[in-house]
Every structure is written in structure tokens, then in C-alpha cells.
């Protein structure tokens, strides 16, 4: 059996990750304060003269959601065109926005940062129904093998494991990442 079975996932439904964003309440008419993502990109010498044209950025989210109106308002305020964003369901997960004090803050931040530095890219946001290790692996597998959106980059950010993942999880996720992606052969 040990030569065939690599891991058993989905029996443990404890949250696999949690958000590390901090939030403060601001009024609806508040103006943007702080550094814009495009300024941060300059600090890190992010390439100039590129805008994401022809690319799709996949973003894995373990819950939460976004509102198109909120994205439009944000991008208007920072002077960047609003991106084309598609929500992708993984295991019955969905774009389910609630409040900025929920996982929505992380979802919005991920989209806002990526789209600010690659405004002409398309975005596929993979939503899971929960945040277990199985949900994470299913989202990763869905994004890597998505033939409709065909992401050239997959972003997983803002979450930290609540516990050390088992060896089988590490081996399984490493193998999923290490398989030569279809876009690497271009």
C-alpha cells in the first residue's frame, strides 16, 4: 500500500491557514493613505514597461470574496484601470463577500496589489468552500490544470499555517508544484 498511497486528505477539516491582515475602520469617503502598489513595485525594482497583457494571474483564496463595485472604486482612486476578474469555484466554494473585517480584506488586497502592477492581465480567483488542507490542495490543483483561464502565474498569499502540515501534505503539494506546468513549454 505504501507504494500506491501518498497521502489521505480531507479527514481533518480544521482550518489550514489564517489571514494575517490587520484592518482599521475608515469612513466611506476616506482618501487613500500610504504607498500605492505601483510605488512599492518601484521600491523592489519591479520591471517597468510591462502591464500583464496576454497573461492571466491565478489567485487562490481560502474563503471571502470581492465586490466589483469596491474594486472599481479602489482602482479609480489609485488611477489604474479596473481589471477583468473571474471567480472560479473549487469544491463548491464561491465569491461570497461579507465585510472588510472578514477574509474579504485579504481577497481584495490580493487582487488590488496584483492588478495595480499588471493592470492589463486577466485574473482568475479560485475560491474554496473552506480552509482545510484538502481545500488548499484542490484549489492548487484546479488552478494548475485550469484549461479555461490558463493562469501563467499563481499567487497564494497572506495566510499562515495554523499548524505544521503533515509530511504527506508537503510531499503532495511539492509534487503538484514541481510538475512542469503547461505554460513552461512556451
Biotite code that builds the C-alpha atoms (Angstrom):
import biotite.structure as struc

atoms = struc.array([
    struc.Atom([0.000, 0.000, 0.000], chain_id="A", res_id=1, res_name="UNK", atom_name="CA", element="C"),
    struc.Atom([2.826, 2.451, 0.800], chain_id="A", res_id=2, res_name="UNK", atom_name="CA", element="C"),
    struc.Atom([3.939, 2.353, -2.844], chain_id="A", res_id=3, res_name="UNK", atom_name="CA", element="C"),
    struc.Atom([0.490, 3.456, -4.036], chain_id="A", res_id=4, res_name="UNK", atom_name="CA", element="C"),
    struc.Atom([-0.975, 5.770, -1.362], chain_id="A", res_id=5, res_name="UNK", atom_name="CA", element="C"),
    struc.Atom([0.831, 9.088, -0.987], chain_id="A", res_id=6, res_name="UNK", atom_name="CA", element="C"),
    struc.Atom([-1.495, 10.755, 1.486], chain_id="A", res_id=7, res_name="UNK", atom_name="CA", element="C"),
    struc.Atom([-5.058, 10.912, 2.729], chain_id="A", res_id=8, res_name="UNK", atom_name="CA", element="C"),
    struc.Atom([-6.576, 14.379, 2.756], chain_id="A", res_id=9, res_name="UNK", atom_name="CA", element="C"),
    struc.Atom([-9.954, 15.739, 3.770], chain_id="A", res_id=10, res_name="UNK", atom_name="CA", element="C"),
    struc.Atom([-10.412, 13.814, 7.005], chain_id="A", res_id=11, res_name="UNK", atom_name="CA", element="C"),
    struc.Atom([-9.148, 16.772, 9.004], chain_id="A", res_id=12, res_name="UNK", atom_name="CA", element="C"),
    struc.Atom([-11.331, 19.807, 8.468], chain_id="A", res_id=13, res_name="UNK", atom_name="CA", element="C"),
    struc.Atom([-9.548, 22.167, 10.849], chain_id="A", res_id=14, res_name="UNK", atom_name="CA", element="C"),
    struc.Atom([-8.563, 25.426, 9.160], chain_id="A", res_id=15, res_name="UNK", atom_name="CA", element="C"),
    struc.Atom([-5.283, 25.022, 7.334], chain_id="A", res_id=16, res_name="UNK", atom_name="CA", element="C"),
    struc.Atom([-4.457, 28.718, 7.234], chain_id="A", res_id=17, res_name="UNK", atom_name="CA", element="C"),
    struc.Atom([-5.470, 32.050, 8.633], chain_id="A", res_id=18, res_name="UNK", atom_name="CA", element="C"),
    struc.Atom([-5.162, 35.588, 7.382], chain_id="A", res_id=19, res_name="UNK", atom_name="CA", element="C"),
    struc.Atom([-2.535, 37.945, 8.778], chain_id="A", res_id=20, res_name="UNK", atom_name="CA", element="C"),
    struc.Atom([-4.078, 41.157, 7.526], chain_id="A", res_id=21, res_name="UNK", atom_name="CA", element="C"),
    struc.Atom([-4.827, 43.872, 10.008], chain_id="A", res_id=22, res_name="UNK", atom_name="CA", element="C"),
    struc.Atom([-7.719, 46.176, 9.393], chain_id="A", res_id=23, res_name="UNK", atom_name="CA", element="C"),
    struc.Atom([-8.810, 49.519, 10.635], chain_id="A", res_id=24, res_name="UNK", atom_name="CA", element="C"),
    struc.Atom([-12.219, 51.051, 10.183], chain_id="A", res_id=25, res_name="UNK", atom_name="CA", element="C"),
    struc.Atom([-12.320, 54.033, 7.866], chain_id="A", res_id=26, res_name="UNK", atom_name="CA", element="C"),
    struc.Atom([-15.230, 56.052, 6.580], chain_id="A", res_id=27, res_name="UNK", atom_name="CA", element="C"),
    struc.Atom([-16.666, 55.609, 3.109], chain_id="A", res_id=28, res_name="UNK", atom_name="CA", element="C"),
    struc.Atom([-15.306, 58.981, 1.982], chain_id="A", res_id=29, res_name="UNK", atom_name="CA", element="C"),
    struc.Atom([-11.745, 58.321, 3.220], chain_id="A", res_id=30, res_name="UNK", atom_name="CA", element="C"),
    struc.Atom([-8.914, 59.027, 0.817], chain_id="A", res_id=31, res_name="UNK", atom_name="CA", element="C"),
    struc.Atom([-6.155, 56.551, 0.092], chain_id="A", res_id=32, res_name="UNK", atom_name="CA", element="C"),
    struc.Atom([-3.217, 56.893, 2.521], chain_id="A", res_id=33, res_name="UNK", atom_name="CA", element="C"),
    struc.Atom([0.125, 55.162, 2.307], chain_id="A", res_id=34, res_name="UNK", atom_name="CA", element="C"),
    struc.Atom([2.061, 53.723, -0.593], chain_id="A", res_id=35, res_name="UNK", atom_name="CA", element="C"),
    struc.Atom([0.301, 52.667, -3.756], chain_id="A", res_id=36, res_name="UNK", atom_name="CA", element="C"),
    struc.Atom([1.190, 49.184, -5.032], chain_id="A", res_id=37, res_name="UNK", atom_name="CA", element="C"),
    struc.Atom([2.865, 50.773, -8.047], chain_id="A", res_id=38, res_name="UNK", atom_name="CA", element="C"),
    struc.Atom([5.180, 52.697, -5.681], chain_id="A", res_id=39, res_name="UNK", atom_name="CA", element="C"),
    struc.Atom([6.039, 49.524, -3.769], chain_id="A", res_id=40, res_name="UNK", atom_name="CA", element="C"),
    struc.Atom([6.776, 47.817, -7.091], chain_id="A", res_id=41, res_name="UNK", atom_name="CA", element="C"),
    struc.Atom([9.263, 50.613, -7.853], chain_id="A", res_id=42, res_name="UNK", atom_name="CA", element="C"),
    struc.Atom([10.961, 50.116, -4.469], chain_id="A", res_id=43, res_name="UNK", atom_name="CA", element="C"),
    struc.Atom([11.539, 46.463, -5.402], chain_id="A", res_id=44, res_name="UNK", atom_name="CA", element="C"),
    struc.Atom([12.675, 47.300, -8.935], chain_id="A", res_id=45, res_name="UNK", atom_name="CA", element="C"),
    struc.Atom([9.680, 45.555, -10.476], chain_id="A", res_id=46, res_name="UNK", atom_name="CA", element="C"),
    struc.Atom([10.130, 45.598, -14.246], chain_id="A", res_id=47, res_name="UNK", atom_name="CA", element="C"),
    struc.Atom([8.811, 48.695, -15.976], chain_id="A", res_id=48, res_name="UNK", atom_name="CA", element="C"),
    struc.Atom([7.254, 48.687, -19.406], chain_id="A", res_id=49, res_name="UNK", atom_name="CA", element="C"),
    struc.Atom([5.200, 45.563, -18.701], chain_id="A", res_id=50, res_name="UNK", atom_name="CA", element="C"),
    struc.Atom([1.498, 45.550, -17.911], chain_id="A", res_id=51, res_name="UNK", atom_name="CA", element="C"),
    struc.Atom([0.407, 41.902, -17.908], chain_id="A", res_id=52, res_name="UNK", atom_name="CA", element="C"),
    struc.Atom([-1.000, 41.962, -21.443], chain_id="A", res_id=53, res_name="UNK", atom_name="CA", element="C"),
    struc.Atom([-1.886, 38.443, -22.559], chain_id="A", res_id=54, res_name="UNK", atom_name="CA", element="C"),
    struc.Atom([-1.380, 36.938, -19.105], chain_id="A", res_id=55, res_name="UNK", atom_name="CA", element="C"),
    struc.Atom([-3.768, 35.506, -16.530], chain_id="A", res_id=56, res_name="UNK", atom_name="CA", element="C"),
    struc.Atom([-2.879, 35.664, -12.868], chain_id="A", res_id=57, res_name="UNK", atom_name="CA", element="C"),
    struc.Atom([-4.482, 32.984, -10.703], chain_id="A", res_id=58, res_name="UNK", atom_name="CA", element="C"),
    struc.Atom([-5.140, 33.873, -7.072], chain_id="A", res_id=59, res_name="UNK", atom_name="CA", element="C"),
    struc.Atom([-6.012, 31.181, -4.527], chain_id="A", res_id=60, res_name="UNK", atom_name="CA", element="C"),
    struc.Atom([-8.383, 32.279, -1.766], chain_id="A", res_id=61, res_name="UNK", atom_name="CA", element="C"),
    struc.Atom([-9.496, 30.126, 1.171], chain_id="A", res_id=62, res_name="UNK", atom_name="CA", element="C"),
    struc.Atom([-12.782, 31.957, 1.671], chain_id="A", res_id=63, res_name="UNK", atom_name="CA", element="C"),
    struc.Atom([-14.025, 35.500, 1.415], chain_id="A", res_id=64, res_name="UNK", atom_name="CA", element="C"),
    struc.Atom([-14.937, 37.402, -1.680], chain_id="A", res_id=65, res_name="UNK", atom_name="CA", element="C"),
    struc.Atom([-14.841, 40.648, -3.614], chain_id="A", res_id=66, res_name="UNK", atom_name="CA", element="C"),
    struc.Atom([-17.371, 43.133, -4.902], chain_id="A", res_id=67, res_name="UNK", atom_name="CA", element="C"),
    struc.Atom([-16.835, 44.517, -8.388], chain_id="A", res_id=68, res_name="UNK", atom_name="CA", element="C"),
    struc.Atom([-18.045, 47.949, -7.248], chain_id="A", res_id=69, res_name="UNK", atom_name="CA", element="C"),
    struc.Atom([-15.388, 48.013, -4.494], chain_id="A", res_id=70, res_name="UNK", atom_name="CA", element="C"),
    struc.Atom([-12.661, 47.046, -6.964], chain_id="A", res_id=71, res_name="UNK", atom_name="CA", element="C"),
    struc.Atom([-13.825, 49.729, -9.400], chain_id="A", res_id=72, res_name="UNK", atom_name="CA", element="C"),
    struc.Atom([-13.784, 52.385, -6.654], chain_id="A", res_id=73, res_name="UNK", atom_name="CA", element="C"),
    struc.Atom([-10.302, 51.360, -5.483], chain_id="A", res_id=74, res_name="UNK", atom_name="CA", element="C"),
    struc.Atom([-8.750, 51.399, -8.951], chain_id="A", res_id=75, res_name="UNK", atom_name="CA", element="C"),
    struc.Atom([-10.363, 54.751, -9.742], chain_id="A", res_id=76, res_name="UNK", atom_name="CA", element="C"),
    struc.Atom([-8.832, 56.180, -6.574], chain_id="A", res_id=77, res_name="UNK", atom_name="CA", element="C"),
    struc.Atom([-5.310, 54.919, -7.353], chain_id="A", res_id=78, res_name="UNK", atom_name="CA", element="C"),
    struc.Atom([-5.544, 55.827, -11.053], chain_id="A", res_id=79, res_name="UNK", atom_name="CA", element="C"),
    struc.Atom([-5.270, 52.325, -12.521], chain_id="A", res_id=80, res_name="UNK", atom_name="CA", element="C"),
    struc.Atom([-7.819, 50.709, -14.860], chain_id="A", res_id=81, res_name="UNK", atom_name="CA", element="C"),
    struc.Atom([-10.040, 48.166, -13.105], chain_id="A", res_id=82, res_name="UNK", atom_name="CA", element="C"),
    struc.Atom([-9.055, 44.601, -14.043], chain_id="A", res_id=83, res_name="UNK", atom_name="CA", element="C"),
    struc.Atom([-11.126, 41.799, -15.529], chain_id="A", res_id=84, res_name="UNK", atom_name="CA", element="C"),
    struc.Atom([-11.697, 39.373, -12.626], chain_id="A", res_id=85, res_name="UNK", atom_name="CA", element="C"),
    struc.Atom([-13.310, 35.930, -12.880], chain_id="A", res_id=86, res_name="UNK", atom_name="CA", element="C"),
    struc.Atom([-14.374, 33.948, -9.816], chain_id="A", res_id=87, res_name="UNK", atom_name="CA", element="C"),
    struc.Atom([-13.661, 30.216, -10.098], chain_id="A", res_id=88, res_name="UNK", atom_name="CA", element="C"),
    struc.Atom([-15.443, 27.749, -7.811], chain_id="A", res_id=89, res_name="UNK", atom_name="CA", element="C"),
    struc.Atom([-13.391, 24.985, -6.200], chain_id="A", res_id=90, res_name="UNK", atom_name="CA", element="C"),
    struc.Atom([-15.376, 22.251, -4.413], chain_id="A", res_id=91, res_name="UNK", atom_name="CA", element="C"),
    struc.Atom([-18.495, 24.463, -4.239], chain_id="A", res_id=92, res_name="UNK", atom_name="CA", element="C"),
    struc.Atom([-16.552, 27.474, -2.978], chain_id="A", res_id=93, res_name="UNK", atom_name="CA", element="C"),
    struc.Atom([-17.698, 30.806, -4.331], chain_id="A", res_id=94, res_name="UNK", atom_name="CA", element="C"),
    struc.Atom([-17.110, 34.505, -4.315], chain_id="A", res_id=95, res_name="UNK", atom_name="CA", element="C"),
    struc.Atom([-19.018, 35.272, -1.112], chain_id="A", res_id=96, res_name="UNK", atom_name="CA", element="C"),
    struc.Atom([-18.188, 38.781, 0.119], chain_id="A", res_id=97, res_name="UNK", atom_name="CA", element="C"),
    struc.Atom([-19.356, 39.833, 3.566], chain_id="A", res_id=98, res_name="UNK", atom_name="CA", element="C"),
    struc.Atom([-17.434, 42.624, 5.333], chain_id="A", res_id=99, res_name="UNK", atom_name="CA", element="C"),
    struc.Atom([-13.987, 44.173, 5.077], chain_id="A", res_id=100, res_name="UNK", atom_name="CA", element="C"),
    struc.Atom([-13.219, 42.765, 8.532], chain_id="A", res_id=101, res_name="UNK", atom_name="CA", element="C"),
    struc.Atom([-13.546, 39.208, 7.184], chain_id="A", res_id=102, res_name="UNK", atom_name="CA", element="C"),
    struc.Atom([-11.444, 37.249, 4.676], chain_id="A", res_id=103, res_name="UNK", atom_name="CA", element="C"),
    struc.Atom([-12.713, 39.756, 2.097], chain_id="A", res_id=104, res_name="UNK", atom_name="CA", element="C"),
    struc.Atom([-9.956, 42.159, 3.120], chain_id="A", res_id=105, res_name="UNK", atom_name="CA", element="C"),
    struc.Atom([-7.338, 39.603, 2.089], chain_id="A", res_id=106, res_name="UNK", atom_name="CA", element="C"),
    struc.Atom([-9.118, 38.820, -1.181], chain_id="A", res_id=107, res_name="UNK", atom_name="CA", element="C"),
    struc.Atom([-9.370, 42.492, -2.098], chain_id="A", res_id=108, res_name="UNK", atom_name="CA", element="C"),
    struc.Atom([-5.755, 43.155, -1.153], chain_id="A", res_id=109, res_name="UNK", atom_name="CA", element="C"),
    struc.Atom([-4.525, 40.270, -3.315], chain_id="A", res_id=110, res_name="UNK", atom_name="CA", element="C"),
    struc.Atom([-6.469, 41.490, -6.361], chain_id="A", res_id=111, res_name="UNK", atom_name="CA", element="C"),
    struc.Atom([-5.623, 45.159, -5.801], chain_id="A", res_id=112, res_name="UNK", atom_name="CA", element="C"),
    struc.Atom([-1.872, 44.630, -5.495], chain_id="A", res_id=113, res_name="UNK", atom_name="CA", element="C"),
    struc.Atom([-1.538, 42.251, -8.432], chain_id="A", res_id=114, res_name="UNK", atom_name="CA", element="C"),
    struc.Atom([-3.785, 44.303, -10.719], chain_id="A", res_id=115, res_name="UNK", atom_name="CA", element="C"),
    struc.Atom([-2.016, 47.541, -9.827], chain_id="A", res_id=116, res_name="UNK", atom_name="CA", element="C"),
    struc.Atom([1.288, 46.262, -11.204], chain_id="A", res_id=117, res_name="UNK", atom_name="CA", element="C"),
    struc.Atom([-0.232, 44.177, -14.027], chain_id="A", res_id=118, res_name="UNK", atom_name="CA", element="C"),
    struc.Atom([-3.360, 46.158, -14.960], chain_id="A", res_id=119, res_name="UNK", atom_name="CA", element="C"),
    struc.Atom([-3.923, 44.504, -18.344], chain_id="A", res_id=120, res_name="UNK", atom_name="CA", element="C"),
    struc.Atom([-3.686, 40.956, -17.045], chain_id="A", res_id=121, res_name="UNK", atom_name="CA", element="C"),
    struc.Atom([-6.821, 38.915, -16.523], chain_id="A", res_id=122, res_name="UNK", atom_name="CA", element="C"),
    struc.Atom([-7.446, 37.498, -13.052], chain_id="A", res_id=123, res_name="UNK", atom_name="CA", element="C"),
    struc.Atom([-8.891, 34.129, -12.079], chain_id="A", res_id=124, res_name="UNK", atom_name="CA", element="C"),
    struc.Atom([-9.668, 33.964, -8.365], chain_id="A", res_id=125, res_name="UNK", atom_name="CA", element="C"),
    struc.Atom([-10.059, 30.384, -7.102], chain_id="A", res_id=126, res_name="UNK", atom_name="CA", element="C"),
    struc.Atom([-12.441, 30.253, -4.131], chain_id="A", res_id=127, res_name="UNK", atom_name="CA", element="C"),
    struc.Atom([-12.605, 27.232, -1.845], chain_id="A", res_id=128, res_name="UNK", atom_name="CA", element="C"),
    struc.Atom([-15.582, 26.327, 0.329], chain_id="A", res_id=129, res_name="UNK", atom_name="CA", element="C"),
    struc.Atom([-13.398, 26.039, 3.417], chain_id="A", res_id=130, res_name="UNK", atom_name="CA", element="C"),
    struc.Atom([-9.774, 26.400, 4.506], chain_id="A", res_id=131, res_name="UNK", atom_name="CA", element="C"),
    struc.Atom([-8.716, 22.806, 5.181], chain_id="A", res_id=132, res_name="UNK", atom_name="CA", element="C"),
    struc.Atom([-5.580, 21.221, 3.752], chain_id="A", res_id=133, res_name="UNK", atom_name="CA", element="C"),
    struc.Atom([-7.732, 19.364, 1.212], chain_id="A", res_id=134, res_name="UNK", atom_name="CA", element="C"),
    struc.Atom([-9.335, 22.641, 0.097], chain_id="A", res_id=135, res_name="UNK", atom_name="CA", element="C"),
    struc.Atom([-5.911, 24.200, -0.365], chain_id="A", res_id=136, res_name="UNK", atom_name="CA", element="C"),
    struc.Atom([-4.634, 21.237, -2.417], chain_id="A", res_id=137, res_name="UNK", atom_name="CA", element="C"),
    struc.Atom([-7.821, 21.162, -4.515], chain_id="A", res_id=138, res_name="UNK", atom_name="CA", element="C"),
    struc.Atom([-7.513, 24.883, -5.259], chain_id="A", res_id=139, res_name="UNK", atom_name="CA", element="C"),
    struc.Atom([-3.882, 24.466, -6.203], chain_id="A", res_id=140, res_name="UNK", atom_name="CA", element="C"),
    struc.Atom([-4.670, 21.518, -8.483], chain_id="A", res_id=141, res_name="UNK", atom_name="CA", element="C"),
    struc.Atom([-7.609, 23.355, -10.072], chain_id="A", res_id=142, res_name="UNK", atom_name="CA", element="C"),
    struc.Atom([-5.502, 26.424, -10.818], chain_id="A", res_id=143, res_name="UNK", atom_name="CA", element="C"),
    struc.Atom([-2.532, 24.474, -12.191], chain_id="A", res_id=144, res_name="UNK", atom_name="CA", element="C"),
    struc.Atom([-4.747, 22.427, -14.524], chain_id="A", res_id=145, res_name="UNK", atom_name="CA", element="C"),
    struc.Atom([-7.258, 25.161, -15.476], chain_id="A", res_id=146, res_name="UNK", atom_name="CA", element="C"),
    struc.Atom([-7.547, 24.981, -19.262], chain_id="A", res_id=147, res_name="UNK", atom_name="CA", element="C"),
    struc.Atom([-10.167, 27.746, -19.440], chain_id="A", res_id=148, res_name="UNK", atom_name="CA", element="C"),
    struc.Atom([-8.311, 30.562, -17.642], chain_id="A", res_id=149, res_name="UNK", atom_name="CA", element="C"),
    struc.Atom([-4.826, 29.117, -18.178], chain_id="A", res_id=150, res_name="UNK", atom_name="CA", element="C"),
    struc.Atom([-3.028, 31.140, -15.481], chain_id="A", res_id=151, res_name="UNK", atom_name="CA", element="C"),
    struc.Atom([0.614, 31.886, -16.178], chain_id="A", res_id=152, res_name="UNK", atom_name="CA", element="C"),
    struc.Atom([1.203, 32.854, -12.538], chain_id="A", res_id=153, res_name="UNK", atom_name="CA", element="C"),
    struc.Atom([-0.474, 31.540, -9.392], chain_id="A", res_id=154, res_name="UNK", atom_name="CA", element="C"),
    struc.Atom([-0.483, 33.678, -6.262], chain_id="A", res_id=155, res_name="UNK", atom_name="CA", element="C"),
    struc.Atom([-1.025, 32.333, -2.767], chain_id="A", res_id=156, res_name="UNK", atom_name="CA", element="C"),
    struc.Atom([-0.576, 34.996, -0.130], chain_id="A", res_id=157, res_name="UNK", atom_name="CA", element="C"),
    struc.Atom([-1.493, 36.339, 3.242], chain_id="A", res_id=158, res_name="UNK", atom_name="CA", element="C"),
    struc.Atom([-2.151, 33.098, 5.032], chain_id="A", res_id=159, res_name="UNK", atom_name="CA", element="C"),
    struc.Atom([-0.090, 31.277, 7.586], chain_id="A", res_id=160, res_name="UNK", atom_name="CA", element="C"),
    struc.Atom([-0.480, 27.690, 8.596], chain_id="A", res_id=161, res_name="UNK", atom_name="CA", element="C"),
    struc.Atom([-2.073, 27.211, 11.975], chain_id="A", res_id=162, res_name="UNK", atom_name="CA", element="C"),
    struc.Atom([-0.127, 24.007, 12.451], chain_id="A", res_id=163, res_name="UNK", atom_name="CA", element="C"),
    struc.Atom([2.752, 22.248, 10.791], chain_id="A", res_id=164, res_name="UNK", atom_name="CA", element="C"),
    struc.Atom([1.429, 20.341, 7.770], chain_id="A", res_id=165, res_name="UNK", atom_name="CA", element="C"),
    struc.Atom([1.991, 16.590, 7.716], chain_id="A", res_id=166, res_name="UNK", atom_name="CA", element="C"),
    struc.Atom([4.807, 15.173, 5.601], chain_id="A", res_id=167, res_name="UNK", atom_name="CA", element="C"),
    struc.Atom([2.287, 13.679, 3.158], chain_id="A", res_id=168, res_name="UNK", atom_name="CA", element="C"),
    struc.Atom([0.841, 17.150, 2.549], chain_id="A", res_id=169, res_name="UNK", atom_name="CA", element="C"),
    struc.Atom([4.282, 18.639, 1.936], chain_id="A", res_id=170, res_name="UNK", atom_name="CA", element="C"),
    struc.Atom([5.204, 15.837, -0.453], chain_id="A", res_id=171, res_name="UNK", atom_name="CA", element="C"),
    struc.Atom([1.890, 16.066, -2.314], chain_id="A", res_id=172, res_name="UNK", atom_name="CA", element="C"),
    struc.Atom([1.949, 19.860, -2.701], chain_id="A", res_id=173, res_name="UNK", atom_name="CA", element="C"),
    struc.Atom([5.620, 19.840, -3.713], chain_id="A", res_id=174, res_name="UNK", atom_name="CA", element="C"),
    struc.Atom([4.893, 17.278, -6.407], chain_id="A", res_id=175, res_name="UNK", atom_name="CA", element="C"),
    struc.Atom([1.959, 19.346, -7.700], chain_id="A", res_id=176, res_name="UNK", atom_name="CA", element="C"),
    struc.Atom([4.199, 22.404, -7.958], chain_id="A", res_id=177, res_name="UNK", atom_name="CA", element="C"),
    struc.Atom([7.177, 20.586, -9.393], chain_id="A", res_id=178, res_name="UNK", atom_name="CA", element="C"),
    struc.Atom([5.317, 19.051, -12.330], chain_id="A", res_id=179, res_name="UNK", atom_name="CA", element="C"),
    struc.Atom([6.256, 21.008, -15.392], chain_id="A", res_id=180, res_name="UNK", atom_name="CA", element="C"),
    struc.Atom([3.397, 23.446, -15.913], chain_id="A", res_id=181, res_name="UNK", atom_name="CA", element="C"),
    struc.Atom([1.886, 23.568, -19.398], chain_id="A", res_id=182, res_name="UNK", atom_name="CA", element="C"),
    struc.Atom([2.946, 27.210, -19.825], chain_id="A", res_id=183, res_name="UNK", atom_name="CA", element="C"),
    struc.Atom([6.617, 26.454, -19.110], chain_id="A", res_id=184, res_name="UNK", atom_name="CA", element="C"),
    struc.Atom([6.989, 24.834, -22.522], chain_id="A", res_id=185, res_name="UNK", atom_name="CA", element="C"),
    struc.Atom([6.191, 28.026, -24.457], chain_id="A", res_id=186, res_name="UNK", atom_name="CA", element="C"),
])
